[in-house]
């Protein structure tokens, strides 16, 4: 009997990819205002720069998911992290917005399947009731990347500049690739008969048509997608233009978002595993997260107590409840065989990232409907209308999930 690999050998190296992923996403929220001023970017252009990362991120999902199922997580991930290193290096040496967009595009390819790779490896190696908990623990570790890209990055910015921050990420990506090569085991030997490549690709269609996927996917994509959309870009400008916070103060509040991600991923993952061990559906956890996220958006729109402590707490809770996305991924993966876990995870990730690409651009479009402020920011009321748009979208997605669930129950 094969002994499952340890947390240190399996989860931590793969979590290293997610450290880079979250650092890369959160860094733009920290340096976004600086880039907007240096390159003279509009809200739409800044949103497009962020969305370029997620466009390539989405493009990589389906081929990477198939690759992980066919060739194993270890080989795919150690190669993709090298691609991420190239992307960081392009960003660091760019002298134009086109160069930055290219670097972000290449980086998105490299870190595209970090979380799904952990989920796939855990599904292949661990008992079912440990998958959500261990994946949540891996995302907890990865959250240090998002945290490092807030206040610590803001403190380093005057010393090394935004280019220096990208060079640091380049070096870390090279180290993570070597770590995966030395530590992560090859995939378990499969007892499933080998099929043609065409048959393996067609499996994506079967997953996409599955009633569980069709019913749950829209709500999951918005749950995780809103976390990416605000944590990856628009939380930083919101804090500047609505809250009035600059520099270190804004970075400190962004750290509240990162702390919410960190604690939320740990708590929700462990809670989902707890429910699974007792025979309950782990989807209960992300459903609570969806309700909490809807409520947090309303609070931020109304902003009833506009002081740093309250605003930090609201953004902490926003990140905490929206971090239940990985638990939803695990709950959905349980409805499919383990040998296609990579494709299930990457298909839902692909759907989510298309949503992020749209949302990051759509928020920019809404903000640009109002005149720029004297300081170069965007109108505070515009942010309320933009968030109202996402509140409506989430309400529709949750209603669809409930209707689909009742239809399946009646059948």
CORFEN-V614657 format. One record per residue. N is the residue number from 1. RES is the residue in one small letter. SS is DSSP state (~ for helix, > for strand, _ for the rest). OMEGA is omega as a letter, one per 20 degrees, with the letter a starting at -180 (999 if undefined). D_CENTER is the distance of its C-alpha to the mean C-alpha in Angstrom with 1 decimal. Layout:
n = [N:N]
res = [RES:RES]
ss = [SS:SS]
omega = [OMEGA:OMEGA]
d_center = [D_CENTER:D_CENTER]
This chain:
n = [1:2:3:4:5:6:7:8:9:10:11:12:13:14:15:16:17:18:19:20:21:22:23:24:25:26:27:28:29:30:31:32:33:34:35:36:37:38:39:40:41:42:43:44:45:46:47:48:49:50:51:52:53:54:55:56:57:58:59:60:61:62:63:64:65:66:67:68:69:70:71:72:73:74:75:76:77:78:79:80:81:82:83:84:85:86:87:88:89:90:91:92:93:94:95:96:97:98:99:100:101:102:103:104:105:106:107:108:109:110:111:112:113:114:115:116:117:118:119:120:121:122:123:124:125:126:127:128:129:130:131:132:133:134:135:136:137:138:139:140:141:142:143:144:145:146:147:148:149:150:151:152:153:154:155:156:157:158:159:160:161:162:163:164:165:166:167:168:169:170:171:172:173:174:175:176:177:178:179:180:181:182:183:184:185:186:187:188:189:190:191:192:193:194:195:196:197:198:199:200:201:202:203:204:205:206:207:208:209:210:211:212:213:214:215:216:217:218:219:220:221:222:223:224:225:226:227:228:229:230:231:232:233:234:235:236:237:238:239:240:241:242:243:244:245:246:247:248:249:250:251:252:253:254:255:256:257:258:259:260:261:262:263:264:265:266:267:268:269:270:271:272:273:274:275:276:277:278:279:280:281:282:283:284:285:286:287:288:289:290:291:292:293:294:295:296:297:298:299:300:301:302:303:304:305:306:307:308:309:310:311:312:313:314:315:316:317:318:319:320:321:322:323:324:325:326:327:328:329:330:331:332:333:334:335:336:337:338:339:340:341:342:343:344:345:346:347:348:349:350:351:352:353:354:355:356:357:358:359:360:361:362:363:364:365:366:367:368:369:370:371:372:373:374:375:376:377:378:379:380:381:382:383:384:385:386:387:388:389:390:391:392:393:394:395:396:397:398:399:400:401:402:403:404:405:406:407:408:409:410:411]
res = [x:x:x:x:x:x:x:x:x:x:x:x:x:x:x:x:x:x:x:x:x:x:x:x:x:x:x:x:x:x:x:x:x:x:x:x:x:x:x:x:x:x:x:x:x:x:x:x:x:x:x:x:x:x:x:x:x:x:x:x:x:x:x:x:x:x:x:x:x:x:x:x:x:x:x:x:x:x:x:x:x:x:x:x:x:x:x:x:x:x:x:x:x:x:x:x:x:x:x:x:x:x:x:x:x:x:x:x:x:x:x:x:x:x:x:x:x:x:x:x:x:x:x:x:x:x:x:x:x:x:x:x:x:x:x:x:x:x:x:x:x:x:x:x:x:x:x:x:x:x:x:x:x:x:x:x:x:x:x:x:x:x:x:x:x:x:x:x:x:x:x:x:x:x:x:x:x:x:x:x:x:x:x:x:x:x:x:x:x:x:x:x:x:x:x:x:x:x:x:x:x:x:x:x:x:x:x:x:x:x:x:x:x:x:x:x:x:x:x:x:x:x:x:x:x:x:x:x:x:x:x:x:x:x:x:x:x:x:x:x:x:x:x:x:x:x:x:x:x:x:x:x:x:x:x:x:x:x:x:x:x:x:x:x:x:x:x:x:x:x:x:x:x:x:x:x:x:x:x:x:x:x:x:x:x:x:x:x:x:x:x:x:x:x:x:x:x:x:x:x:x:x:x:x:x:x:x:x:x:x:x:x:x:x:x:x:x:x:x:x:x:x:x:x:x:x:x:x:x:x:x:x:x:x:x:x:x:x:x:x:x:x:x:x:x:x:x:x:x:x:x:x:x:x:x:x:x:x:x:x:x:x:x:x:x:x:x:x:x:x:x:x:x:x:x:x:x:x:x:x:x:x:x:x:x:x:x:x:x:x:x:x:x:x:x:x:x:x:x:x:x:x:x:x:x:x:x:x:x:x:x]
ss = [_:_:_:_:_:_:~:~:~:~:~:~:~:~:~:~:~:~:~:~:~:~:~:~:~:~:~:~:~:~:~:~:~:~:~:~:~:~:~:_:_:_:~:~:~:~:~:~:~:~:~:~:~:~:~:~:~:~:~:~:~:~:~:~:~:~:~:~:~:~:~:_:~:~:~:~:~:~:~:~:~:~:~:~:~:~:~:~:~:~:~:~:_:_:_:_:~:~:~:~:~:~:~:~:~:~:~:~:~:~:_:_:_:~:~:~:~:~:~:~:~:~:~:~:~:_:_:~:~:~:~:~:~:~:~:~:~:~:~:~:~:~:~:~:~:~:~:~:~:~:~:~:~:~:~:~:~:~:~:~:~:~:~:~:~:~:~:~:~:~:~:~:~:~:~:~:~:~:~:~:~:~:~:_:_:_:_:_:_:_:_:_:_:_:_:_:~:~:~:~:~:~:~:~:~:~:~:~:~:_:~:~:~:~:~:~:~:~:~:~:~:~:~:~:~:~:~:~:~:~:~:~:~:~:~:~:~:~:~:~:~:~:~:_:_:_:~:~:~:~:~:~:~:~:~:~:~:~:~:~:~:~:~:~:~:~:~:~:~:~:~:~:~:~:~:~:~:_:_:_:_:_:~:~:~:~:~:~:~:~:~:~:~:~:~:~:~:~:~:~:~:~:_:_:_:_:_:~:~:~:~:~:~:~:~:~:~:~:~:~:~:~:_:_:~:~:~:~:~:~:~:~:~:_:_:_:_:~:~:~:~:~:~:~:~:~:~:~:~:~:~:~:~:~:~:~:~:~:~:~:~:~:~:~:~:~:~:_:_:_:_:_:_:_:_:_:_:_:_:~:~:~:~:~:~:~:~:~:~:~:~:~:~:~:~:~:~:~:~:~:~:~:~:~:~:~:~:~:~:~:_]
omega = [a:r:r:r:a:r:a:a:a:a:a:r:r:r:r:r:a:r:r:r:a:r:a:a:a:a:a:r:a:a:a:r:r:r:a:r:a:a:r:a:r:r:r:a:r:r:r:r:r:a:r:r:a:r:r:r:r:a:a:a:a:r:r:r:r:r:r:r:a:a:r:a:a:a:a:a:a:r:a:r:r:r:r:r:r:r:r:a:r:r:a:a:a:r:a:r:r:r:r:r:r:r:r:r:a:r:r:r:a:a:a:a:a:a:r:r:r:a:a:r:r:r:a:a:a:r:a:a:r:a:a:a:a:r:r:r:r:r:r:r:a:a:r:r:r:r:a:a:r:a:r:r:r:r:r:a:r:a:a:a:a:r:r:r:r:r:r:r:r:r:r:r:r:r:a:r:r:a:r:a:a:a:a:a:r:a:r:r:a:r:a:r:a:r:r:r:r:r:r:r:a:r:r:r:r:r:a:a:a:a:r:r:a:a:a:a:a:a:r:a:r:r:r:a:r:r:r:a:a:r:a:r:b:r:a:r:r:a:r:a:r:a:a:a:a:r:a:r:r:r:r:r:r:r:r:r:a:r:r:r:a:a:a:r:r:a:a:r:r:r:r:r:r:r:a:r:a:r:a:r:a:r:r:a:r:r:r:r:r:r:r:a:r:r:a:r:r:r:a:r:a:r:a:r:a:r:a:a:a:a:r:a:a:r:r:a:r:a:a:a:a:r:r:r:r:r:r:r:a:r:r:a:r:a:a:r:a:a:r:a:r:a:r:a:a:r:r:r:r:r:a:a:r:r:r:r:r:a:a:r:a:r:r:r:a:a:a:r:r:r:r:r:a:a:a:r:a:a:r:r:a:r:r:r:r:r:r:r:a:r:r:a:r:r:r:a:r:r:r:a:a:r:r:r:r:r:r:r:a:r:999]
d_center = [35.2:32.1:30.8:27.0:25.5:24.7:21.6:22.5:23.2:20.3:17.3:17.6:17.8:14.8:12.9:14.2:12.0:8.9:11.0:11.4:7.8:7.1:10.7:10.5:8.0:10.0:13.2:13.6:13.8:16.5:18.4:17.8:21.1:22.9:21.9:22.9:26.3:26.9:26.3:27.4:24.3:24.3:21.4:21.0:21.1:18.5:16.2:17.1:16.4:12.8:12.6:14.3:11.5:9.5:12.9:13.5:10.1:11.3:14.8:14.2:12.8:16.3:18.4:16.3:16.1:19.9:20.4:19.0:21.2:24.1:24.1:21.9:18.7:20.6:22.0:19.0:16.6:19.4:20.1:16.7:16.3:19.6:18.3:15.6:18.6:20.5:17.8:17.8:21.6:21.9:20.1:22.4:25.5:24.8:27.5:26.3:23.5:23.8:23.3:20.2:18.8:19.9:18.3:14.9:15.4:16.5:13.8:11.2:13.5:13.7:10.2:9.2:9.8:9.3:8.1:10.3:13.0:13.2:13.6:16.1:18.0:18.3:19.4:22.0:23.3:23.1:24.8:22.9:23.1:21.3:18.2:16.0:17.5:17.0:13.4:12.8:15.0:13.1:9.8:12.5:13.8:10.6:10.4:13.6:12.0:10.4:13.9:15.8:14.5:16.0:19.7:20.4:19.3:21.3:24.3:24.1:23.9:27.7:28.5:26.6:25.2:21.9:23.1:23.7:20.2:19.1:22.0:20.9:17.5:19.7:21.8:19.2:17.7:21.3:21.8:18.7:20.0:23.4:22.2:20.6:23.9:26.1:24.4:22.3:24.9:25.5:24.5:27.1:30.0:29.6:32.5:31.5:33.8:32.5:32.0:32.0:29.0:29.5:29.5:26.2:24.6:26.3:24.4:21.4:23.8:24.9:21.4:20.7:24.1:23.8:24.4:21.7:19.0:20.6:20.9:17.6:15.1:15.5:14.9:11.8:10.3:11.2:10.2:6.4:7.1:9.1:6.9:5.0:8.7:10.5:8.7:8.4:12.0:14.1:14.4:16.4:18.8:19.2:20.3:22.7:24.2:24.2:24.5:26.5:24.9:25.1:24.4:24.1:24.2:21.1:19.3:20.5:19.1:15.6:16.1:16.7:13.1:12.0:14.7:13.6:10.2:12.4:15.1:13.3:11.5:14.9:16.9:15.3:15.1:18.7:19.8:18.6:20.5:23.5:23.8:23.6:26.4:28.5:28.2:25.9:23.0:19.7:18.4:20.4:17.6:14.9:17.8:18.7:15.2:15.6:19.0:17.9:15.3:18.0:20.5:18.5:18.2:21.9:22.6:20.9:22.8:26.1:25.4:28.5:28.6:27.7:27.9:25.5:25.6:24.8:22.1:20.4:20.7:19.3:16.1:15.9:16.4:13.9:11.1:13.1:13.4:10.0:8.8:11.0:8.7:9.2:12.8:13.0:11.9:14.6:17.1:16.8:17.3:20.4:22.0:22.3:24.0:22.4:23.4:21.1:18.0:16.3:17.1:16.1:12.6:12.2:14.0:11.8:8.7:11.2:12.2:8.9:8.5:12.1:11.7:9.4:12.1:14.7:13.6:13.2:16.6:18.1:17.7:19.3:22.1:22.8:23.1:25.4:27.7:28.9:30.8:29.3:30.5:33.1:30.6:28.4:25.7:25.2:27.0:25.9:26.9:24.8:21.6:23.0:23.6:20.2:18.7:21.5:20.3:17.0:19.0:21.2:18.6:17.1:20.7:21.6:18.7:19.7:23.3:22.8:21.3:24.3:26.7:25.5:25.6:29.2:30.2:29.2:31.1:34.1:34.2]
